[in-house]
Amino acid sequence: MLFIVRHGRTVANAAGLLQGRVDNPLDDQGLEQAGLIAKVLGPVDRVVSSPLQRALQTAEPLGQTPRIDERWIELDYGEWDSRPVADITPDEWAAWREDPSFSPPGGESLIELDRRVAAACEELISEAEDLRVAVFTHVSPIKSTIAWALGVSEQISWRLNVAQAQITRIAIRNGRPVITTFNETAHLKKGDLI
């Protein structure tokens, strides 16, 4: 089983900023969310993480040293990193939504993101068929993981909402991914952290 986990909240998340490669830590609420994620996941056999500290801090309560995999890092927003989402113009949003090869200035396209995330997912298939593998990552790689599991294009990313500190479960059956849950957040309601 693959558990694909979005990191807990950061100050940038709370402020509505685009947060790509900027390396922000979790805020107090994010640290609480990390603890709740660990409780709901229970024991896992492997932990894989983006190298960014918000993902690593979310994995920490599991008590295992994560295997760092750069392919799980957030989309590179380039010059848009740390900008308020509201500052992206309607024309910029439209260009991004219409063209999967579009990238923010100095950033990365959805095609590039999907390529690296699909390779990371393929590498985990054999492990996740028999073991519980938890991956701690970010919103855009989670959307790419869903596209990989469903065998659809990167354009699906604009039709998915990935909540803060969510869990998505993907079973591996006969070498193929099967999404069993998407965007779980019930664990956060116990602490009113959504």
C-alpha positions in Angstrom: 0.0 0.0 0.0 1.2 3.5 -0.9 0.2 6.2 1.5 0.7 9.6 -0.2 0.7 12.3 2.4 0.6 16.1 2.0 2.6 17.9 4.6 1.1 19.9 7.5 0.4 23.6 7.4 3.1 26.3 7.2 2.9 30.0 7.7 3.0 30.4 3.9 0.0 28.0 3.6 -2.0 30.0 6.2 -1.2 33.3 4.3 -2.3 31.9 0.9 1.2 32.1 -0.7 2.4 29.9 -3.4 5.0 27.6 -1.8 7.1 25.7 -4.2 10.8 25.1 -3.4 11.0 27.7 -0.6 11.9 25.6 2.5 9.4 26.7 5.2 9.0 24.7 8.4 5.6 23.6 9.8 3.7 26.1 12.0 2.2 25.0 15.3 -1.0 23.7 13.6 1.1 21.8 11.0 3.0 20.1 13.8 -0.3 19.0 15.4 -1.4 17.7 12.0 1.8 15.7 11.7 1.0 13.9 15.0 -2.5 13.1 13.9 -1.3 11.7 10.5 1.1 9.4 12.4 -1.7 8.1 14.6 -4.0 7.3 11.6 -1.2 5.7 9.6 0.1 3.5 12.4 3.1 1.4 11.7 4.6 1.6 8.2 7.5 -0.3 6.7 9.1 2.4 4.7 9.1 6.2 4.8 10.0 8.3 1.7 10.0 12.1 1.7 10.6 15.2 -0.3 13.8 16.9 0.9 11.9 20.0 2.1 11.6 20.4 5.8 7.8 20.7 5.9 7.6 17.2 4.5 10.3 15.8 6.7 8.7 17.4 9.8 5.4 15.8 8.9 7.0 12.4 8.7 8.9 12.8 11.9 6.3 11.5 14.4 6.5 8.1 12.7 9.9 7.7 14.2 11.7 6.4 11.1 14.5 8.0 9.1 12.9 8.8 5.8 14.6 7.9 2.5 14.9 11.3 0.8 13.8 11.3 -2.9 14.2 14.6 -4.8 11.5 13.6 -7.2 8.8 14.1 -4.5 9.7 17.8 -4.1 7.0 20.4 -4.8 6.6 21.9 -8.3 9.1 24.7 -9.0 7.1 27.9 -9.1 10.2 29.8 -10.2 9.6 33.6 -9.8 6.1 32.9 -8.5 7.4 31.2 -5.4 6.2 33.0 -2.2 3.8 35.2 -4.1 0.2 35.4 -3.0 -2.0 33.2 -5.1 -4.3 36.2 -5.6 -1.4 38.0 -7.4 -1.3 35.6 -10.3 -3.2 37.3 -13.1 -6.2 35.7 -14.7 -4.2 35.6 -18.0 -1.3 33.8 -16.3 -3.8 31.2 -14.7 -5.5 30.7 -18.1 -2.1 30.1 -19.8 -1.1 27.6 -17.2 -4.4 25.7 -17.3 -4.6 25.5 -21.1 -1.0 24.4 -21.7 0.7 21.6 -19.7 4.0 22.6 -21.1 3.6 26.1 -19.6 5.9 26.9 -16.7 6.0 29.9 -14.4 9.0 32.2 -15.2 12.1 30.2 -14.1 9.9 27.3 -13.0 8.7 23.8 -14.0 5.8 22.6 -16.2 3.2 20.1 -15.3 4.7 17.8 -18.0 8.1 17.9 -16.3 6.5 17.3 -12.9 4.4 14.3 -14.0 7.5 12.7 -15.6 9.6 12.8 -12.4 6.7 11.8 -10.1 5.6 8.9 -12.4 9.2 7.6 -12.3 9.2 7.8 -8.5 5.9 6.0 -8.3 7.0 3.2 -10.7 10.0 2.6 -8.5 7.8 2.0 -5.5 5.4 -0.4 -7.0 7.2 -3.6 -6.1 7.8 -2.5 -2.5 4.2 -1.2 -2.0 2.7 -4.4 -3.3 3.7 -6.2 0.0 4.7 -3.3 2.3 3.2 -0.2 3.8 5.1 2.7 2.2 4.4 6.2 3.3 5.4 9.1 1.0 5.5 12.6 2.4 5.2 15.2 -0.3 3.3 18.3 -1.6 0.1 19.2 -3.4 1.4 19.1 -7.0 3.2 15.8 -6.7 0.0 14.3 -5.2 -2.0 15.4 -8.2 0.7 13.9 -10.5 0.4 10.7 -8.5 -3.3 10.5 -9.1 -2.8 11.1 -12.8 -0.2 8.3 -12.8 -2.5 5.9 -10.9 -5.5 6.7 -13.2 -3.4 6.7 -16.4 -4.6 10.2 -17.4 -3.0 13.4 -18.5 -1.5 16.1 -16.4 -4.6 18.3 -17.1 -6.5 16.4 -14.4 -4.5 18.4 -11.8 -6.8 21.4 -12.3 -9.8 19.2 -11.3 -8.4 18.0 -8.0 -8.4 19.6 -4.6 -5.7 18.3 -2.3 -6.3 19.3 1.3 -3.6 20.2 3.8 -2.3 17.2 5.7 -4.4 14.8 3.6 -3.8 11.1 3.0 -4.4 9.3 -0.2 -4.1 5.4 -0.3 -3.1 3.5 -3.4 -3.1 -0.3 -3.3 -0.9 -2.2 -5.7 -2.7 -5.2 -7.2 -1.0 -7.4 -9.8 1.6 -4.6 -10.3 -1.0 -1.9 -11.0 -2.1 1.0 -8.9 -5.6 1.1 -7.5 -6.7 4.3 -5.6 -8.6 3.2 -2.5 -9.0 6.6 -0.9 -8.3 10.2 -2.0 -7.9 13.3 0.1 -8.7 11.8 3.5 -9.0 14.4 6.2 -11.2 12.8 8.9 -8.1 12.5 11.1 -7.9 16.3 11.3 -11.5 16.8 12.4 -10.7 15.3 15.7 -8.5 18.2 16.4 -10.4 20.7 14.3 -7.2 21.2 12.2 -8.7 21.5 8.7 
